[in-house]
């Protein structure tokens, strides 16, 4: 039974873009309907921004970067980030509810991001001194003083996906505020509301006009304009490989710095000595979390043959117990997919998989009590091989493909037989196996006897076609800075 919640006052009406500290409609006057994926009903509209809006936002960000903001001290920026922390946490119940209504994730999940948000904001607040100046020894003849400093790169363009904007925006805003950069953020048109509400809160917290700007709209319009704009010094992008290629080409115009977090088809390896009581639900939710709409999802589950059949049986039974429903229902574990378009995509892959492998559980769209929403049953395929379509292409839905293997060497070979390299996992009681396999997997992040945990002070990233650059840790902050050397002749 869905619990009754009062809609936040923010929900409804038409939301505008934040440009230079002002809320303005799209230059075209056009809007995009906002749909609740749990019901198919309207939540209002957002501005359909385009090139003119992006240009205005970039110019506002440049003005702010070169103005008073450039004179803020690290201590001032740290105080601001801590104020942002307090304001955001004070409104977190509202933000979690907006996120659930807008993109469908269970309220238990979105509300559970409170502590992570606190952690990430405090982490970036602690990084405001990253732009340091140091005296560097030199080997020059004569009397020279050499200084090395890290300087903010300037205007950062951020493009984030719809699968978790409440998380994704902080990978842009956090380091920008910490380093003294300014930002123009283009959230996904399917889920922009939590970003826009946070932008309101940032202005309330005292972020100066133009430091943070938000332009909503379609990728082909606003996103492309942001990637191509010569006033943008750095692009941080999370999304598909195809879009990333376009951004890389567009970046050549002014040699933008790039950070890309792209797709994944991550392996999750279950060895015969694994604790199946831990591995079965762990591997399952490594796929089903956020309805499978997670780029690090461990959708290729490799299981050693001695426990393969038992694992498949237990995974199928576990999958049938996972509760799918409206995210406002406190018992819901998996919400709807984000859109009718994404539902159609996942249904297509399930149809393909049914012709390739054995359907163990799920596979159907949920109707009846779920009418109007974009719900799909969590799905398990077994009897699969690593060259099948469902094992090679990113589905971005709650679809697990189980593949048997014989020994460690085969597991590693199969795990790495993918163009992606975002994440991976393994389940074993053997410490030697854990070390050897975690080193051998080609991925930016590997989990052992767990899946999906993340500390912003450690961070994550990808390799191969899963992108480059790092989110979190000092590396992330320093990617918003560039090194400068100063040579002083003291003679």
N, C-alpha and C positions, 0 to 999 in steps of 0.2 A: 504494500500500500504506500503510495507516494505521500510523504509528509507535506502538509500545507506550509508554504513559505510566503511571506509578504515580498512582492517584487521590490527590488531596490528602486529608489526614486530615479536612479540613472537610466533604468531600462525604459525604452519607449522614445518616440520622437525621432528626429534626424540629428545625428551627431556630426559635428564639424571637425575640420582639421585644426591642429594647434601649430601656428606659424608665428614665430617672433613674439610669443607670449599672448597672442590673440587667437580667438576661436573664429574661424572663417569658413564659409561654404566653399566647395570646389569651384574653381573658375568657370567650369562648364555648367554649373548648377545641377549636374546630374548626381544621382544617389544610387546606392546598392541596398537591396533589401537584406535585412538580418534575419536569419531563420534559426529557430530552436530545433536542433537535430533530433531531439527526443520526441517532438510532437509535430514537426513540420509547420508550426505556426510562426507568425511574424513577431519579432522583438523590436521592430523599428527599422531604421535605415542609417547608413553611414555615407559620408561624402565619397563620390567617385572621383578621386583626385587624378590629375594627369601631369603632363610636363610643366604646365604653367605653375601649378601648385608646388611641384618639387623645386622648380627654380626659385620661387619665392622663399621656400623653406631653407634651401641651401644658402641663399643670400642672407637670410636672417641669421643662420648659424655662423656664417663667415663674419658678419658684423659683430656678433656676440663674442666669437673667438678672438677677434682683434681688439675688442673693447675692454670694458671693465673686468670681464671674466679672466682675461689674461693676467690680471694683476692680483687675482686671488691667491693667497698663500696656501701651502699644503694644509696648514692647520684650519683655515677657513673652509676648505673643501671637505676636510674630515668632519668638522662640525655640521656641515650641510648634509653629508651622507648619513650621519647619525640622526639628524632631524628627519630626513627622509625615512629612515628606518622606523622611527617612532610613529610617524604619520601613517605610513603604509600598514604597520602592524595594528594600529588602532582601528583601521578600516578593513582588516583582513577578512572578517566574516562576510562583509559585503562583496569584496573582490572575489572570494571563492564562489559565492553564489552567482555572480555575474559570469564567471568562467564556466561554471556548470551549465547555466542556461544557454550560453553562447556556443560552446563547443562540445558539450555533452558528457564530459568526464564526471564520474560520480563525485558527489559533494564530499564524500569521505576522502577522496584523493585530493581534490583541490584544497579542502580545508587543511589537509595534512601537510600542505606546502608551507604552512606558517613558519615552522622552525627553520626549514631550508631557506626561506626568504630572509629570515633574520640572520642566518649564518652568512649568506652570500653578501648581504648589504654590509654587515660588520667586517667581512673580509675585505671588500673594496675600500671601506673606510680606513682600514689599516694599511692600504697601499698608496695613500696620497703622497707619500714621500718618495715614490719610485723614481720621479724625475730628479735624480740627484746630480750633483756636480762633484767631481773628484779630481785631485791633482794626480797626474799620471807621470811616472818617471820616463825620461826620454834619453836617447843616445846622440843628441844633436851636438855639434861643435859650438862652442860659445855658451852664452848664458841665456837659456830659454826656459820659460815656464809653460808647461803643457797642461791644459785642462780638458777633461772630458765630461760632457753632460748629456742628459736625455731630455729631449724636448717633445711637447705634444705635437702629433702629426697634423692636427687641424680639424677639419670637418669630416666626421665619420658617417657613412651611410649604412644603415642596418636594414636588412630584409629578413623577416622571421616567418616561420610557417604557422599553421593553424593548430598544430597538435599540442601546444602548451605555451601560449603567449604569456601567461602569468609567470612562467619561468624564463622563457626566451628573451624577453625584453631586458632583463637584468644583465645579460651578457653583452649588451650594447650600452645601456645607460650607466651601469656600474663602473666600468673602466673609463668611460668618457668623463664622468663626474670626478673620478679619482685623479685623472691625469691632467685635467684642464682642457680636454678636447670638447667639441660640441657635436651634436648628433641630429640626424634626420632619420627617423624610423618609419619604415613602411611595413605595417603588419599585414598578415594575410586577410584577404577580403572575407573569408569564411569565419574569421574569429578576431575581431578588432576591439570589442567592447571593453575588455579588461585593460587593454593597453591605453585606451582613451581615458578611462576612469583613473588609472594610475597617473597619466599625464596631468589630469586635474589636480591630483594630490601632490604631485611634484611642484606645481606652481604654488600651491598652498604652503608647501614646506619651505619655499623661498628660493627655488632654483631660478636664476635670473632669466629674463626674457631672451629667447633665441638659443639658449644653451641646449634645450631639449625641444625638438619639433617632431610632430607626428602627421604624416600624410597617409590617409587610407585610400584604397583604390585597387584596381586590378594590376596584376604583375606586368601585363603587356603594356600598360600605360604608365602608372606611377613607378613600378619597379624598374622597368627599362630606362625610364628617364633618370632615375637616381643612379643606376649603374653607369650610365653614359655621361653624367654631368661632370664637366671639367672642374667644377668648384668643389668636388668631393675628393678627399685625399685618401680615404680608406673605405673599403666595403667589407662588411661582415655579413655573410650570407649563410643561411641554413635552408636547405631544400633539395631539389632534384639535381641530378648530374646534368641533364639537358639544359636547365636554366643556368647552372653554374658555367657551362661552356659559353653561353651567351654573355655572361658577366665578365668572364676572362677576356673575351674578345673586346668587349666594350671598355674594359679597364686600360687597354693599350693607348687610348686617346690621350690620357695624361699620366699614364704609368701609376695607376692607383695601387696601393698596397691591398692585398686580399687575404681574407680568412674564410675558408669554406668548410662547412660541415654538411656532408652530402648523405647519400643513401647507404644502406647496409643490407647484408643478407647474412647475419651473424651466426656463427656456429656455436652450439652449446653441446659439449661432449660429456656423455655419461659413461664412466668406466664401470666395469663389473663389480669393483669393490666399493662403489658409491653407496651411501646411505639413501636408499630409495624413498624412505619416509621424508627425507629432506629434498631429494633431487626431483621427485615427481611434481610436487606443487611448485617448487622453485623454478624448474624449467618451464612448467606450464605458464606461470605468471610472468616469466621472462618473455613470453609470446603475447599473452592476453592483456597485460597491463595497458591501460589507456585504449582498449579495444584493438590492440595490435598496432596502433598508430604511433609507434615509437621507432626512430631510426636505428636504435641499437638492439631492437627486438631479436631474441635468439631463435629465429624461426626455423633454422636447420638443426634439428636435434639428432646428434649422432649417438647411437647406443651400442655398446659392446654386446656381441651376440649372446654370451651366456645369460644376460639379463634382459635381452631385447624384448622377448615376448611378454615377460612379466611387466616390464616398463610400459609397453604399449597398452596392455590391458589396464594397468593402473592409471595411466594418463587418460585413457578414454573414460574411465569411471570418474576420475577427478573432474574432467572437462564437463561432464554432464551435471555436476553439482554447482558449477559456476553460475551465479545469478546475474542474468542480463536484464537491464531495465532502465527506467528513467533515473538519471543521476540524482534526483531529489529524494529518491527512496533510500533510506539509510541502509537497507539490506543489499542494495545494488553493488556488485563487484565490477561489472563491465557495462558501460553506457553505450549509446548508439555510435555509429560511424558519423563523421562530420557532415556528410552531405549525400544527396541522392547520387551524385556523380561518383563519390567514393564507394557507396554501396554497390553500384553497378560494376565498378572495377573489381571489387572483392568477389562478387558473385561470378564474374567472368573467370577469375582464377580458380575458384572452387569447381566450376564446370570443367575447366582444363584439367585440374587435379584429379577429378573423378574418372577421367579417361586415362590417367597416367598411373595412379596408385590406388590403394585401398582406403576408402573412407571409413574411419573408425568411429568418429563422433561428429555431431554438428552438421554443418553444410547448408543450412536452410535460413532463409530470411524469416524473422519473427513477425507475426501479424497478431490479430486478435487484440489482446490487451496492449499490444505494442503498435497498434495501427497509427499511421501518420508519421512515425519515427523511422530512422534508418538503422534498424537493428539486424544483426546477423549472429547466428549461433557461433560460439567458439568452435573451431574445427580442427580435427586431427586426421592427417593422412599417414599411412604406414606402408611398408613394402615399397618404399621409394628408393630412387638412386639419385646421386648428386648431380646428374646431368639433366634431370627433368626440369621443365619450365617452373614448376612450383618450388624447386630447390635453387634456382638460379636468379629468378626475377623477384624484385621487392614487391610484395603484395600490399603492405601497409594495412593489414587487417588481422584479426585474431585467427590466423591459420598456421598450424604447426605441421612440419613435414619431418617424419622420423625415418632415419637412414641407419642401417646396421653397419658395424665395422668389426674387424677382427683384432687388430693390435694397435699400439700407440702410433707407429709409423703411418699406418693407413689412416688413422683418425686425423693426424696432422695434415697429411696430404689432401684428404677430402676437405678438411676445414679451410685450407688455403686455396682450394680450387674454386675461386670466385674472384670477380674483378673488384670486389669491395674489401675494405679492411678497417671497419669502424670499431667493432667490438667482438668479444667472444667470451665463452665461459666453459668451465669444466667442473665435474663433480667426481671426487675421489677421496679416499682416506689416506692415500699414499703421498707423503710429502715429496718424494723424488719425482713422482709422476706430475704432481702439481707444478713443481719448478720447471721441469723439462718441457711440458706442454705449454705452459703459459709463456715461456720464452719463445717457443717455436711458432705460435699462432701469429700470423701477420695481421695485427690489429692495434689500434691506438689504446684500447682498454681491454683488459681481460679480468674476469671475475672467477674466483675459485670458491666453490661451495656457497655461492650466492649469485645474485644477478641484478644488475641495475643500480646498485648503490653508488652515490656520487658525493664527493666532498669538494666544494669550490676551491679549497686551498690546495687540492691536488690536481683537479681538472681532468679533462679528457679531450681526445681529438682522434683523427683518423689517418689512414694511409691509403695508398693505391687510389681507386676511384671514390673513396669515401671522403676525399678532401685533404686539406692541410691547414695548419694553424692549430692553436690550442685554446680551449675555453677553460678559464679558471687558472689558479696559481699565478705566480709572478710573471710567467711567460706571457700570459694573456694581457696583463697590464702593460708590460713592456712593448707589446705589439702595437699599442696606441702611442708609442713614443719613437723618436728616431735619435740616433747618436750624433753628437756634434763635438768636434775637436777644435780647441782654440790654442794657437801658438803665440806666445808673447816673448818678444826679444827684449830682455832686460839689460842688455849691454849698452 
